[in-house]
Amino acid sequence: MKLEVEVISKEFVRPSSPTPENLRRYKFSFLDQVTADVYNPMVYFYEALDGGPNFNAVEIKNRLKNSLSQVLSSYYPLAGRHHNDADSFIDCNDDGVPFLEARVKSNLYDVVRHSSPADLNDLLPFQLDQLNEISMGVQFNVFELGGIALAICVSHKIADALSFFSVVNGWAVAARGASEALGRPHIAAAKLFPPRNVSLYNTRNSIVRDRVARRFVLEGSKVEAIRAKYADSAAMEGQRRPSRVEALSAFIYSRFLAAINHESGAQPDRLFLVCHTVNIRQKLEPPLPQDAFGNYYRTALTLPSPETLTDDNCSGLVNEVRHQIAKIDAEFLRQFQEENAQLETIKATSARFMKGEIVSFALTSLCRFPLYDADFGWGKPAWAASPALPFKNLVVLMDAKSGDGAIDAVVHLNEPHMAKLEADEEFLKFASPTASSAD
């Protein structure tokens, strides 16, 4: 469904107190430097605001702006401007965050139930692959027939998904009038992972427009059936039962391989790579608080074995991924902090990816993340949704609002592979498509 969205105002929200002079120059960490130049987005839908006599868009907008201003005093890099030169940094000059207000000529109920991920991009303040000097943006979308959608983008160059939720949920606490409960966030990524010369590494290599995105719902009972299927496989004998995310990763990857099988023009010696995002805050020595702000993640890279690649269920992938994630420990991270070997590996992998020698498939899990804690004073969101991201061969897993173990899977593939997945009978036994409008 195509959304009719009209932006009616744009202003800048600045921190409620000025950033101290000693904090004006926020350096990028090494992990920031090697992160893709995109915005991380989320759209929060609130149905309770029905447009009736108690609905006052001006009052709600002012509450959001005032509380955002308070939060920006703590998360001061978000209100600054990015300088991209030999020494990338953010000038924390308090220029502020763009805050757009828009009117949407649609029914929120229809959008929640029938939109594709790409439809939701119309509600965002930025195009995700056009990262510029601004680190955060907000679009306050008011639906003509009631309800609002709060769309938020934060630069992935300085913040990972957990940092995103720390900012948004801190903002919600402030909007409820409890800003005194907010502590000062840990902001020191460049001290832990000092920046390096990465001039020959192009962080835009993985960004693509040639892809479509679809959302599939896997009910709690279907997720448990997939877990049982993998737990009972010979590859898992004597092993801990797979988690929801482990089992879904193997299952979805098996269907991806089925979709790309017999692909014409494919290089016969291609390398297959499965990528999982890993939160490293508690793996560092000493560990960091979970609300530490920055890019505190690494990617576990798994080369599936020939046995896994030829197994219709990819049952061995669960243990293979576990083994690679276990390698990201305190010693691995110490080497990452001190040596350049990791940068050379990243560059080499990126070069092979660009040549088409690597078939990568990435899975990011937001399960158990605080997606639905964003209560700005009118209740928790009816739906927290991910728009279409500028990557292909990517799956984002998110807990469904129902809280019964159901999972939303937002899948990004090129169009021919998506068509095969959408017709895959084995996949559709467990996953229900939600929309298929053109991306």
N, C-alpha and C positions, 0 to 999 in steps of 0.2 A: 504494500500500500504506500502510495506516495503521499508524504506529509506536506501540507501547505503551512509554511512557517514564515512569519513576518517579524523581523527584528524591529522593535519600535524605539529602543533607546540603548545607549551604550555609555557607560561611565567607568571610572577607575576607583577601586577601593584601596585605600592606603592604610598602612599600619597605624594603630591608635597611638603608638608612641614611636619616636624615631629610633632607627637602628644605631647603636653606639658606634663611634668612629672605628674602634678596634675590630669590629665585626663587618666592616663595609666590604671587604674583599673575600668572597667565599670561593676558595679554590676547588676545582673538580678533583675527585679522587681518581685513582687508576680505574676503579670499577665503573665510575661515571664515564670516563673517557672511552671505554670499550662497549658502552651501551648504545643501542640504536637511537638515532635522532628522531624520536617520535613523542607524541603525547600519550600518556595513559588516561583513558576515559572511563567514566561510569555515569549512567543515567538513573536517577532515583525518581520513581513515580509515587505520587501521593493522591489517593482517591478521595480521602475524607474532606478535602477542600472542595465543596460542591458548588461554589459560585453563588450560593444563596445570600441572604441578608447578613450573615455573619462572616462572609468572605470579603476580605479587604486586601487586594493585591498590593497596594501601596504600603500598608502596615507590615505585611509579610516580607516584602522586599526590603524595607528599612531594617527589620529585625535581622534579616540575612546579612545585609551589608554591615551593620554595626558589629555583629558578632564575628564576621569574617575579619573585620578590621582588628579586633582584639587578638584573633588567632595569628594574624600575619605578624604581629609584634614578636611572637615566639618563633614562627617559621619564616623568619625574615628573608631567606634567599628567594622565596616565592614572589616577593614583591619587588625584587630587583630586576636587573637586565643582564642578559648573557653577553659576554664579550668573547668571541671566538677568534683567538689568535694563537700565537705560539705558546701562550700561557693562558689556557682557557680558565675563565673565572666568571663569577656573577658579581656585578657591582650592586651591592645591596643599598641602592639609593632611594628606596621607598617610593618608586614611581607608581607602584600599585598593580592590582590585578584587574583586568577588564571584566566588567559585570554587565552582561547583556540581558535585556528583557525582550521576550518574544511572545507573539500570539500564535496559537496553533489551531487551525481550522479542522480539527478532528475530534473524535470522541476518545477520551483517554481509555475507556474500556476496550475499544476496538484496537487501539495501539498496543495495549498490554497483551492482548490475546492473539492478534493477527499480524503483527509487524515482523519483518525480518531484521536481522542485526543491521543491515545496511540502511534500512529506513530510519533507524535511531540516530545515524550520523547527522541527519538534518537538524537534530536538536542540539548539536554541539556548538561551542563557541569557535572552534578551530577545525580545520582539516588536519587529521592526525599525523600525516606525513609531511606537514609543512611547519615543522618546529622552527621557531624564530627566537628572538632575544627574550620573549615573554615566557615565563616559567609556569604560569597558571592562568586559567580562564574559567569563567562561570557563565552559563546561560540559564536564566530563569524563565521557563516556558509555562505559559498559562493557557490551558485548554478552554476553548469557547464554551463547551458544555460542562465545564467543571473539572477541577483537579489541576495539579501542576506536575511538571517534570523538571527536576533540578539536574542539569548536566554539568559535569565538572571534568576539566582536563588539567593534568599536572605533567610537567616535562619528565620523561623517563630518564633524561640525562642527569637528573639530580635526585630522583626518588623512585623507589620500586613500589610494588603493589602494597606491601605492608605499610610503607611510609604514606602512601596515598590514603589508606583507610585511617591512619593515625591523624592525619590532617583533617579529613572530612568529619570523623567522629569527634575530634576535639572541637571543631567548629560547631557541631550539633550541640555539644555540651554547653558551649558559650551561648548559643541561641536560646537555650532553655534557662539561661540566667545563672549558670553555675560555673562561670569562668574561673572563679577562685579555686576550683577543684583541679584545674589543669596545672600540671607540673611543667617545668622547663624541659623541652625535648633535648635529647642527646644529639648534637650536631657537630660531628668531628670526623667525617669520613676520610678527608684528605690526610689527616694525621695518621690514621690506621693503614691506609692504602695510598701512599704518596704518588702524585702524578708522575708520568713518564713521557718520553718522546714517542708518540704514537702517530707521527705525521704520515707514515706510509700505510696506515690502517684505515680503511673506509668503513665507517660504522653505518653507512646507508646501504651496504651490499644486500642486506636481507629484506629491504623494503620493496614491496611490489604493489602494483595496482591490478595486475592481471590475476584476479582471484574472485571467488564469490564466497559468501558466508551464510551459513544456515544454523539455526538453533534446533537442537533435538532434546526432547525430554525423556529421561530414563526414570521411570517410577521406582520407588524404593524396593518393591518386590522384584523388579527386573534387575536392579543393581545387585541384589542379594543372590539372584539366580546366576548372574555372571561370576560373582565371587565364588559361589559353590562349584561352578564349572571349572574354574582354575584351581581351586583348592583340591579338587579330586583328580587333577591331572598327574601323570607320572612324574612330570618335571618338578612338582611341588611335594613329592613324598618326603616326609620327615621335616618339612619346612613350616615356618609360621604361616598361618592362613593369610592370604593376600588381603590388603586393605581395599576399600572401594576404589580408590584412585589407582592402585597397582593393577587390579583386575581390569578396570575400564581402560587403562593405558594399553594393556596387552590386547584386549578385545578390539578397541578402535584401531590400533595399529594393524591388526590382522586384516581388518576390513579395508584399510588404506592400501595394503599390499595387494589385496584382491582387486582393488580399483585400478591400480597401475600395472597389473600383470599384462604381459604381451604388448606393452607400449611400443609403438613404432618409433624408430629413430633413437631408441635409448642406447647409451653406451653399455657394452657388455660387461665392462669391468667397473661399473659404478660401485661406490661405497655407500652402504646404507647406515644411517646414523639416526639414533633416537635421542632427543634432548629433553631433559626434565629440569625445571627451575628449582633451585634448592635455597631455602632461607639459611643464611650462615650466622645469624646473630648469636645463637646459642652454641655454635661450633667454634667460635673464636675463643682464644685464651688471653685474658679473661673474657667471659661471655658478655654480650651487650644486652641491654634491655630490649624487649620486643618492639618498643616504640622508637628505637634509634632511627633517626632520619637519614636517609641516603639510599644508595644502591648496595644493599647488603645481601646479594644473592650471587650464586654461581650456577653454572649449568653443568649437570651431570651428562656426559656424552657416552652413550652406549652403542657399541657396534654389535648388532644382533648376530649370533652365530649362524652358520649355514643351516644347522638343524632348526633353529627358530624361524629363519626365513622361509624354510620349506614346509613348516608345520602350519596347517590351516588355521590353528588357534594361536600360534605364537606363544605357546605355554611357557617356554623357557625364558621369555622376556622378563617375567616378574623377578626371577632371581638375578638375571643379568643386570637389570636396572638397580636392584638393591645393592649389588656389589659395587657399581660405579658411584652410587650416592654415598656409600660407606667410605669411599676413598676421600671424599671432601670432609676432611677432619682438621683438627687444629694444626697438625704438621703440614698438610697440604696448603692451608691458608697462610701459614708462616712463610712458606716458600713463595706464595703468591705476593706477599707483602714485600719480600726482600729480593727476589730474583727476576730476571728478564725472560727466563725460559718460557714462562706461560704466555707472554706476549708473542713470542715467535710461534708458538703452537697455534694461537688464535689467528695470527696472520696467515699461516700455512693452510689452516682449515678454511678460512674465508676465501683464499685464492682458489682452492679446489672446488668450493661451492660455486664460485662465479663461472668456472669452466664447465659446470654441469657434471663434474665427476662424483659429486656427493648428492645422494637423495636424502635430505634431512626431513625429519618429522618431529615437531616440538609439541610438548604437552605442558601446559601451565595449570596448576590447580589452585583455585581460590577457595576450595572446600575448607571449612572450619575457620575461614577468615571472617572478620566482623562485618559482613556485607549489610546486615539489616539493623545495625545499631544507630543508623543516621536519623535519629528522632530530633527534629529541630523545634519541637514544641507542639506538633500536631500529629504525633504518632509515628510509628515506624513505617517505612515505605511499603506500599503494596507490592512493589517489584523493584529490584535492583538489577540493572541489565547492562551487559557489555555490547557496545556497538561493534560493527565490523572493523577489525584491526588491519593495518596495512602489511600483512604477511600472508604467505600461503603455506600449506602443510603445517597448520597450527590448530591445536584444539585447546580451548579454555574450558575448564570444568568448574562449575559453581554449584553450591548448594541451592536447591529450589526453596522457595518461600515456605512450602508446606512443612518442612522440618521433619519429614518422615523417612529421610535417607534418600529421597529423590535427588537427581542431579540434572542440571542443565548443561549440555555440551554445545559450545559454540564452535563450529567446525569451519575452517578456512581452507579451501582447495581451489585448484583451477577448475574451470567449468566442466571439461570432459570428465575429470575424476569425480567431481561432485555429482554429476549425472549418474555415474555408476554407483556411487554410494547410496544415492536416493532410491535406486532400484535394487539394492542389495537385500535379498530376502532374509539372510542371516542377520544383518544389521537391524532390519525393521522388525524382527521378532522382539527386540529389546528397546529400540529407540523410536520415539514418535516424532515426526517432523512437525514444526509449528507454523511455518510460512515458507513460501517459495517465490516471493516477488522478485523481480529482476534487480540485481545489485548495480 
